[in-house]
Structures are given as C-alpha cells and as structure tokens.
Amino acid sequence: MMLPPGFCKEEEETRVCKLKKSLYGLKQSPRAWFDRFAKVIKNKGYQRGQSDHTMFFKQSNDGRMTILIVYVDDIILTGDDTGEVERLKKVLATEFEVKDLGQMWYFLGMEVARSRKGISISQRKYVLDLLIETDMLGCKPSDTPIKARNGMESDGKPVDREKYQRLVGRLIYLSHIRPDIAFAVSVVSQYMHSPKEVI
C-alpha cells in the first residue's frame, strides 16, 4: 500500500500507516472477514460443524434446524425454521453488505432444481463447458467409462502438462457427484506428471 501523493513529508518517509481494518485484496483479508463472520454467527447461537469448519447450524427448542455454509463470500442458507432463516438474513444484512439471490439454482458449477419429489443436482453446464474446452462436444458417448487398454502408456508426443492437470482437476471435481466416472478419473490422474497424446 502506498500513501497518497502529498500525504507525507520527506523526513517522514520511513513511517508506516496502521490499518484499522482489513483492506480488500490483502493476503489476510479473507481470514479476517471469515473470523468476523464466524463471531457474528456464533453470537446468534450458531455452532460450527465438526467436519466442515465453514458450516454453521442452529437447532431450535422444537427440533427445527437452520444451516448455513460459507464458500469464500458466498453463503447458502437453508432450514425448516423459516422464522430463524428470516431473522438470520436480517442480522447478516445489518452486519455485512449482502445480496439475497433468492432460491439457489446454481452454485460452484452445480445446477440445483427443485420439484415436488425433492432437490436434484446436475453439472450439465459444467460438463458442456469441459467438452467445449477440449473440442469434444461432438464426441460419441460410451457406456463404459474407460477401456482396459486405453493407450495412455503409449509413446505419443507430450501434451501441455498444466492444461492436462487443470482438466484432470475439473474431472475430479465432477466425480464428486458422478461416482460412476471415478475409476476413469483415477486412471487419467496417474499420468499428470508426464501426459502424452493417446495413439
């Protein structure tokens, strides 16, 4: 951070400013924001999840539950205690600059659809974007995720390792809701150090 021109005198060039709060873009800003957020939420009776420190929950005396999950600066808020959900929205609006986007329909590459039967999650757009990026949009689908002899051990010419690693990372993320591709993803993951063209 630099002081504005004319703010300091030449004899004071070795002085520094003390920040009273975190500035956007500093390395420690996300942590400072999350610590403040957690303090506000805990003061309202919420507990942090044991297996996921970004999940907070509150159970009312009658057993109803309110849950919120934080991902960077996005928050998913849900529960069967509509009164508590509305109270929490008001608390968050007074403490932070928030924007209520209503019902969740898209989050972290996942499309969320609601029906009378329940909630379904899809990554159709995520997969289409992946196919477009790899020029495989018109490829022929296969029932089997990978052949036993897949040609990955071939002496093909080397391919861009960073791109390959990024694509495998995207496949790993996709396999979290598509366990049927997990084996194929584990096979292609074995070649991340030295990927080659399949012959």
Phi, psi and omega in degrees: 000134179249144175287149178297150179303139179082358183282326182240156178269157182304322181287351181250019184296339181272358179280157178235163177262147175259123179281135178272342176206166181291144176258145177301134177099345176285154183301322184272356184299314180301319180295317179298318178297313183295320178298318178295317179300312181299322179296315179299314183294316180295326177295341178264012174093010180273147177249150177276140177296146181285323183266345179222108185289352178264004177254135177233146180216158177216128178251128181281171181299331180269010174092356179286151189237141172235131185230139171224143180236134182250130172231108186056257177241018175257139182232130171258128181236126181211166177158167179262004176256086186298326178297315179293322178300314180294320177299316181295321177301318180294319178299313181297323180292329179280329183270330186225163173275109185237160176225115179278115181268007179076209180299137179287130176232343179209130181205123177050045178081005180248132175268134182246125179238138179249144174213180178295335180281342180142207182245135176237148180243135180225152174237038182303309180298320179300315180293317179299318177298321178294318179294321178295315181299327182261010182055040180240021184300324181266016184291158180275123179291157181228142178289325180268131184293330180201144178283154177298314175258097188263354178079007182287339179275006186294170177265033179296168182286148181298147177246169181300111185295318181297317179296316179300314181296320178297317180294319177296320176301320178293323177293322177299315178299318179296324183293346178295327175249001176233072182298343179294340179260002185302319181295314180299320179295322179294326179292311182291337178293336182292345185250019183292334181284331183208070183287146179226161176294141176275129181268000000 
